[in-house]
């Protein structure tokens, strides 16, 4: 894969995953303090935009949103879909070549 595409994609994924992790942690902190919360749709959207690994990590670290099916089923499903999509793209770009 061309580094002109790979490096920006890697930077984007690092930033969105770190952002998701921080936002999930912030929402947990707000929940403990009975403050205004971050909407669930925002949390799910962060995962869907590529931050699923960060969201899932934050769910475990902060024990946040682990009882809601929308999160404990939805976020891992988003992650699996994103991994399959990334694998398909990398395979299509001949990064992974199957040989006999």
C-alpha positions, 0 to 999 in steps of 0.5 A: 500500500502506498505510504501516501495513503497508509500514513494518513489513514494510520494517523486518523485511526490513532486520533479517532481511537484516542478520542473515543477512549477519552470521550467514553472516559469523560462520559463515565466521569460525568455519570459518577458526578451526575453531570450532563452526559454525552449522548449515546448516539455520539458514543456509538458514532465515534466507534462507527467512524473508526474508533471502535477499538478505543471505545471497546478499550474504554468500556473495559477500562472504565467499566462503562456502558457494559450493561447496555446491549447497544454497546456490549454487542454493537461496539464489538460488531462495529469492530469486527466489521471494520477489521473485515473491511480493512482486511478486504481493502488490504487484500485488494491492494495486494498487501496480503498475497495468498500463494500456493 
